[in-house]
Each structure stands twice: as structure tokens, then as C-alpha cells.
Amino acid sequence: MKNMDSFWMPFTGNRVFKHNPRLLETASGMHYTKPDGSRVLDMVAGLWCCNAGHNDPRVVEAIQAQAAEMDYAPHFNFGHTAAFEVAEQLVSITPDDMNHVFFTNSGSESVDTALKIALAYQRERGKGTKTRLIGRERGYHGVGFGGISVGGIPYNRMQFSAAMLPGVDHLPHTHDITRNAFSRGLPEHGAGLADELERIVQLHHADNVAAVIVEPVAGSAGVLIPPKGYLRRLREICDRHDILLIFDEVITGFGRLGSAFAAQEFDVRPDMITTAKGLTGGAVPMGAVFVADVIWDEFMGKPGSAIELFHGYTYSAHPLAVAACKATQQIYQDDGLFARAAEMAPVFEDALHSLQGAPHVIDVRNYGLMGAVELEPEEGAPGARAMRALQAAFDAGLMIRVTGDTLAFSPPLIIGEAHIAQAVDTVRQVLEGL
Ligand SMILES: Cc1ncc(COP(=O)(O)O)c(C=O)c1O
């Protein structure tokens, strides 16, 4: 490799990375392999996506077979049988009244699709003034203009402030380590923060508000677990004011919390669910927006033959993605991986919380197979300590993710007790050596 600068890497300090690249060469099960042949235990499922582990032969073979059979099929006015089959299979695991799916290629596209469906739906039913969108501070909804507008991560917005969507408000985030530090599962304090939604709706009037979008558990901002009762309260306020609720489950979908979706885990029904990542286990890019019947019926319930939604992607339901999706979903089912995640969650929780008291640790939090260890930021250098931890962990054969000074964990759902013990021992040694 002569010049690493040909590749402008995403969300990466390119100049720093290229001085000391962390390269991955092969993958299998719970592990990556570096170019020198040493193994790396993957505690982030790649990037929150490889829920079935890496390179399961059942997925590899399905992709290979599809590639040999048909490379591409358009879904504008034509169709591929397998796409309809996989859609039917997928909606069988969504909440009962959510029986339709729109395919995209990524989480960002899923979010922008859901926001567009929300706006179009309000118009379709004659409520065209309902246009405002409400997101949340520290929310991550991908990198489209819609996603960064409803998202609440300052650096993701800063360079693009000239082009934020108009008519967007943000709820306050729910992260409160003064009251909730070292919570196991859902934190006790903060459900009342949902009432900010009522205040925003009162300010603009419900006639002007289309939808609220939140991650049930915020992932990219550092695994922020919703306080007890918070999501239910958001749902109640949305119901009271006839506002759509969108759960962005790009991370929490497909078993991460121990149920198929956070919607079921927390028993709170959104009107749309945005997904990607675990949908295909990361093997081929794919996203999906699950849509409640009430929305679908609004678009399809009228006479006429016009296109109902002027939206779609060349690669919506790409045959390779559909093949990967079908095989991955079959593995989830055959191997009972969502139940396995629920089973391993207490082991993961105990192990992670054993880091309370380790150097620099100011919080540990977890739900399902999603967890975080927050470190005290270094004076004048926020994020530096966590980045050093990431490097030291990688050198010691462990892949973690960092956001600011938070170390995040979201292992493949095939993880075993020995992997958890190894990961936490390595993190402890890393923190002791920082
Ligand atoms: C909640 C959430 N929404 C959207 C996205 C964007 O997904 P993608 O990177 O596939 O566009 C992510 C990615 O991490 C995410 O966590």
C-alpha cells in the first residue's frame, strides 16, 4: 500500500489513523484477524451490526448463491420474488400492527425515509400543517440532512449548520450520572424529561407537529439507557396530540436488547421503526423502515393508480442484501440468538459492573448486550483517554468502540462467558495501564 490518503476514511481522524493504522484482514465468529495473523476479540459486532457473528457459512453461501443466480433486479415497477418473501418474514417479528417494510441501504437512509413518510402521511390524511419534527439532544440518526437535523450530536451538525432542516426541535437528552451512575438496566431517574415534549408541542401547537424520533437506547452518543417510564410517557404524549412516534432501532433492532426490537422489550409501540445493521448482520449493506398499518392504509386505502410515495433507492432490496438478510434472519431464528442475548445479558452486566472502581471509571451502564464504561475526561483533552484505551485494547487483541470518553460494547449475540471475561479483564488491564 503506497498511499493511504486515497481513502478518505469516515468519522476517523485520518491523519492520526494513518500514522498507526489498525487494520483488519479476516473475520470469523467472535474474532477479527490482523494482517500479522493475531486475533482480535470483537466486542462491538464490527460497528454494532454483526449480531450473528462474522462469516457464518450459512450467510456466506447464501450471498454466493445469489451472486451466481442474479446480480441485480430493479424494484421500480419490477420485482424480485425473494424481496417479497423476506419482507413477509421480517414483519412476522415486528410488533403486531406493523406489517409493512420499505427497504433502504443504510441507517441514514432509513431515517430520512421515515421522516419523509411521516411528512407525506400527514399530508395524505389532510393534516398538511403537521410538518415539524422533534429529535433529541445526543441523538444519532445517521448523516443525511434529515438525520443530522433531528440528531443532536454537535460536531455532526457544526460543519453543515447552513443546511439544517427547518422546523426541528430537540428534547433534552436523558443522560444523568449525578443521579443514575452505575445503574444496572433502566435508570431510576429522569422519566419526567419526556414532559419536555408536551412543552414543545404546546409552544408550536400540535397541529404543526408531524413526528418525534428517538433511539430507544441511544447508541452512538455513548449507550444512554432510557429512564424507567420515559419511553411510555413519550408515547402517551404523542397519542394525546396525534403525533407519530419513530423509534430509530438501527442499533437496538434484531436482538441487541434481548427481544427482536426495543419496542417489544419495553412494550412501547412506535408508528415506525428504522433499522439497518443487524438486518443483514452487516454482511451486505441494507436498511429497512417498518411501518404501522395505519400509515400504510392511509397511502393505499384510496382509489387510484398513481405512485403512492415518491421515494426509493436503486438498490432498495438489492438481491445480495436480500439473500444476506434472509440467511441472517434464519440464523437468528434457528440459533435462538435473541433469547441468547437475553440469557447472556446478566453475565455481561455483572462483568461490566465489576469495572466500577477501576481507574478513571465514573459510570458503567448496560441493557441487554449493550454497555458502556464512561471515563473521567482528561483535563483539557476530552476523548483523549478513551482513544488511548481503544489503542491499548486493540494492541492487546480487543476491539471496543469509543465516543468521547465512553467505551462502548455491543458484542455479537453469539458471545460466550469466556469472551466476556476476557474482554473485561483486558479492559481492566488497559485502564490500569493508562
Ligand atoms: C440509531 C442510528 N441511526 C442511524 C444510524 C446510521 O446508520 P448508517 O451508518 O448505516 O447510515 C446509526 C449508525 O450507527 C445509528 O446508530
The ligand as an SDF file (V2000), in Angstrom:
LIG
                    3D

 16 16  0  0  0  0  0  0  0  0999 V2000
  -29.5230    4.9170   15.7410 C   0  0  0  0  0  0  0  0  0  0  0  0
  -28.8090    5.0550   14.4350 C   0  0  0  0  0  0  0  0  0  0  0  0
  -29.4400    5.6010   13.3920 N   0  0  0  0  0  0  0  0  0  0  0  0
  -28.8580    5.7310   12.1990 C   0  0  0  0  0  0  0  0  0  0  0  0
  -27.5650    5.3100   12.0040 C   0  0  0  0  0  0  0  0  0  0  0  0
  -26.9210    5.4790   10.6730 C   0  0  0  0  0  0  0  0  0  0  0  0
  -26.6830    4.2700   10.0670 O   0  0  0  0  0  0  0  0  0  0  0  0
  -25.6990    4.1750    8.8040 P   0  0  0  0  0  0  0  0  0  0  0  0
  -24.3190    4.4400    9.3050 O   0  0  0  0  0  0  0  0  0  0  0  0
  -25.9200    2.7670    8.3220 O   0  0  0  0  0  0  0  0  0  0  0  0
  -26.1550    5.1800    7.8130 O   0  0  0  0  0  0  0  0  0  0  0  0
  -26.8560    4.7310   13.0540 C   0  0  0  0  0  0  0  0  0  0  0  0
  -25.4740    4.2900   12.8960 C   0  0  0  0  0  0  0  0  0  0  0  0
  -24.7670    3.9920   13.8300 O   0  0  0  0  0  0  0  0  0  0  0  0
  -27.4970    4.6140   14.3170 C   0  0  0  0  0  0  0  0  0  0  0  0
  -26.8640    4.1000   15.3640 O   0  0  0  0  0  0  0  0  0  0  0  0
  1  2  1  0
  2  3  1  0
  2 15  2  0
  3  4  2  0
  4  5  1  0
  5  6  1  0
  5 12  2  0
  6  7  1  0
  7  8  1  0
  8  9  2  0
  8 10  1  0
  8 11  1  0
 12 13  1  0
 12 15  1  0
 13 14  2  0
 15 16  1  0
M  END
$$$$
